[in-house]
Amino acid sequence: MDWKVVASSVSGRSHLANGTPCQDAFYWLKHDGVLIAVVCDGAGSAADSDFGAEHGAKTICEEVLIQFSITDHHPDREELEFWIRTAIKTARNTLPGVISDEDMLRYHATVVGVIITDEIGLFFHIGDGLAMAVTNEQWQDAMISKPENGKSATKTFFYTEPHWYKHLRFTEISLETDIITLMSDGAMSFVTDQQVTSIDPSFIIPVDKFLQETDSEKGSEALTATLKRQETHAVTSDDKTLLWARRTED
């Protein structure tokens, strides 16, 4: 089993106007039949959340893949969940200059990720953002890991919070899955309704079709251009990240 992966992060209208960096990040790795991918969305109120997002996505992917490389068996769900928790702990513990929980505040970022092998597929999720797993292009029947918000839609949860583990959610996905998408909440507006009760096919299906038919480099350029369109900025001023993965023939 192999996967074609295309992803892009773009700054939202508010960040472009203020000259601040994009606070979204993504990272993915493939090795020996394993795909792991993560999208992180940094909190707009946190001073170094762009670094928190980038560091979290990269570290979680690398640490989990290390476990696969040093293990001589296929992990079950319990072991895989343990690896993910440990990887998040490592990401937290390796943020620079962190001595106390207060120091973590400036790195706040959400996490939405996937890991899929020949034996198991699993979403893992802290905070908002969205993950979808689709089989046989049946988008309306997609397996979805929904955002978790706090008491209001503008509040969410971060891997850098003291009680992050209380908000870490796992969702097992079908091994028949052939399309996976991960996105920050800025990109959700184009894919689902506000309550995340249904999929809007008018955006995601043409994107899927185009990315399927083009090479990864051109696909990344086209995805970036799509997310930068004035029409998307009119919908949301937030940063936008979309990671797309499709099963391919070995």
N, C-alpha and C positions, 0 to 999 in steps of 0.2 A: 504494500500500500504506500502511495506517495500523495503529496498534497502540493498544489500550486497556491502560493500565497501572494497577495497584493495588499498593500496598506498605505495609508496616508494620514498625516495630521496637518491641519491648517489653522492659522490664527483666526479668531472671531473678529467681528467688526469692532468691538470695544477694545480689544488688545491692539488692533491695527491703529486705532485712533490715538491710543495712549502710548504707543511705541513699546509695549510690554511684550515679552516673549510668549509663544504658545505654551500653555501649561498642560497640554495633553502629550502623551507619549505612547509608543507601542514597541514591542519587541517580539520576535518569534525565532524558534530554532527547530530544525528537523534533523533527526539522526536515527538510522536503522529502524525505520518504520514508526518512529515516535514524532508527533507534532505537539509542540507546546507554544502557546501564544498568549500574550497579555496586553491589554490596553489599560492605561492608568490616566486618570483625569485629576490634575492638581487643583486644589481649592483656590479660587480667585482671591481670597482674603489672606492667603499664606505667602510669606515673602519669597520662599525658595521652593514653592510647590512644583515648578517646572523640573527642578533637579529631583525632587521627591518622586515625581511621576516617572522620569527617565530611569532613575536608579532602581525603583521598585520593579518596573517591567523587566529590565535587563537581569537583575539579580535573581528574581523568582524563576525566570526561564533557565538561566544557567545552573542554578542550584538544583532544580529538579532533574535536569538532564544529567548532571553529575551522578545522581543516585542511580539512574538507569545504567550508566557506564560502569559502575562498580558493583552492581547487583547481578547475580547469575540466575535470577528467576524473574518471572513476570509478576509484578505487584498486584495484589487484589485491591479493592476499593479502600479498605481500612489503611493499608500501607501507603497507598498513593495519597490519601488525605493527610497522613502524617508527614509525608515528604513535602507537601504543599505548605502545611503549617510551619514546618521547619524552615523552608525557603523564605517565607514571609518574615519569620523571626530574624533570619540572617539579613534580609534587606533592612529591617528596622535597626539591627545592631551595627550595621556598617554605614549608616548615615553619618556624615562628618560632623564633629563638634557636638554630638548629642551626649549629654550627661544625665539629664532628667527628662521627665515627660514634657515639661514646659518647652524644652529644646526641640521636641518633635513637632510642635505646632507649626513651625515655619515650613515643614515638608509635607503637609497634609495632601494626600492623594487617594483616590478610590482605586479599586482593582477589579477588573473583570477578565477572566482568562479561561482557557480551554486546554485540556491535554487529551489526546486520543492516540490509542495504539491499536494493534490487531485484537487486543483482548478487552479493552475498556475505554470508554469515553466519559469525560467528566468536565463540567463547567465548575469554576470556583469564582466567588463574587463577594466583594465588600463594597457596599454603598450603591451609588447609582450607576448608570450605564446599562448596557443591554447585551445579551448573547443569544444567538439563535442557531439552532441546528435543524437542517432541512434534509428530508429524504425524498428522492425522486421528484425534486422540484415542486413539492407540495407545500408552498409557502404558508398557506392558511393553516396547515397542520404542524407548523414548526414547533419544536421544543424550545421554550424560552426561559432564560434566567432573567427575571425582571429586576428593575432597580429597587433599592430599598432607601426610602427617604425617612427623615425624622418627622417631627410634629407638623412640618410644612414641607411643601415641594422644594423649597430652596435649601433645606437641611438634609444632610446625608452623613455617611460614616466613612472613615478612612483607616488605612492599614497602619497609620502612624498614631492612632488613638490608643490610650491605655487598655481599653477593653475591646480591641479590634476583633479578637477571637470570638466574641459573642455575636458578631455580625458576619462572620465568614460562613457562606452558604455553599453547599455542593449540590449539583444536579447531574444525575447520570443521564447520558445521551445514548441513543441507539448506535450500534456499530455499523448500521446501514446508512448512517448519515453521510451525505456526499457534499453538502455545502455548510460552511460555518461562517457566521459573521459576528464580530465583536465591535462594539462602538461605545464611544463616550456619550454622555447625555446630549451633547450638542448635535450629534448626528441622528439621535433617535427621532427627532421631529420629522425626518423625511421617510422613516420606515414604519412607524406605528402611530396610532392615535395617542392622545394625551394620557389616557388611562392604561395604555399598553394592553388593550383587549383584542386588537386585530392588527394585521399586517396591511400596510398600504403598498400594493404591488407596483404602483406607477413609477416609483423611484428605484427600488431594489432589483426588480426583475430586469430592466434594461441594463443596469450596472452589471449584474451577474452575467448576462449574455455577452456584453462587450468584453469583460475581463476574461471570460472563458475563451474567447476567440482571438485574443491578442497576447503578445508576450508580456512578461512581468514588468519589464522596464517601461514599455509604452503604456501598459495598464496603470502603473503607478502615476505616470505623468497625467493620464486622462482622469484618474480618480482625483488627483490633486486639483486639476482644473475644474472638475465638477463641484468639488467642495468649496472652491473659491468663487463660484458664480455669484453674481449680485442677487440672484433669486434666493440662494441659500442664506446669504447674509441678511436678507429681508425677513427670513423666517426666524432666525436666532442670531444674537450677537455673540454667542459663546464659541469657544474653540470647538473644532469638529474632528473626530478621528473615526475612521472606518477601516477595519481589517477584515479581509475576505479570504477564505480558503476553500478550495474545491478539490475533491478527490480526483486523482488522475491514475492512468494506467502505469504500472511499474515499468 
